[in-house]
């Protein structure tokens, strides 16, 4: 599995080598309060620290129940969050496999973190499809999958400055937060499971 994951990283990295990350433009990108670019980030992804104002929205969990954001992720645990869609064949499987390997590396400590994957294609990603997708990656109880209305999904993506127009322009971004009220660490690009674990430990130890 690890060899396949490494090959997947390599192939997608080559495919995306010529794609620049989106430039900050317009009002959407004016809310990086106190954000800072960190020099010397690991090659392959860019690291930023930013404050995001999350909107009051309602999403739907994979079991069909409603979830109020941002209260859903404010239970005190560190949070890892990404945006995916189940029919994606390139970026999302790599993001999800990194999450899967990350939780495996945590072992019994996985219950101490909240992992969140929000669909950017909620009109197609029903709770049932999310449940099937979660099983593909052996998601533990700490890893929640969310769908809902398209408006709610877009609103949340914009709050994280990760809305790129539609699912065909999806970019790999992962967000980490130590606790409610704390700034977010934004990782633009692909992170290996080991890199993700290192970022998580760095964040938790600094808190």
Secondary structure, DSSP 8 states (H G I E B T S, - for coil): -HHHHHHHHHHHHHHTTT-------SGGGS--EEEEE-TT--TTEEEEEEE-----EEEEETTS-EEEETGGG-SSSEEEEEEE-TT-SSHHHHHHHHHHHHHHHHGGGGGGEEEEEEES-TTT--HHHHHHHHHHTT--TTEEEEE--HHHHHHHHHHTT---SSGGG---EEEEESSTTS-EEEEEE---HHHHHHHHHHHHHH-
